[in-house]
């Protein structure tokens, strides 16, 4: 990997769900690489979704304290704050580079 990597909520969920099989192994490996390289990026939206999903949608939901500790750990990553301007910027990047988010 080269450069920063914005990680989706699903990747974090797979990384913390041992029942996800191969997806768990791959996601956990990716998260560990990003953790050690310092290249992991997540958004405020991902943090919010992760809180809800770990508490309500996980096969083995985490307690409030476990979820709090995990979110505190991930808060050391680069955090993108979602704003209307960031959504417009993403559209501009998508248009400029002919990619899809």
Secondary structure, DSSP 8 states (H G I E B T S, - for coil): --S-EE--HHHHHHHT-GGGTHHHHHHHHHHHHHHHHT-EEEEHHHHHHHHHIIIIISTT---HHHHHHHHHHHTTSEEE---HHHHHHHHHHHHHHT---
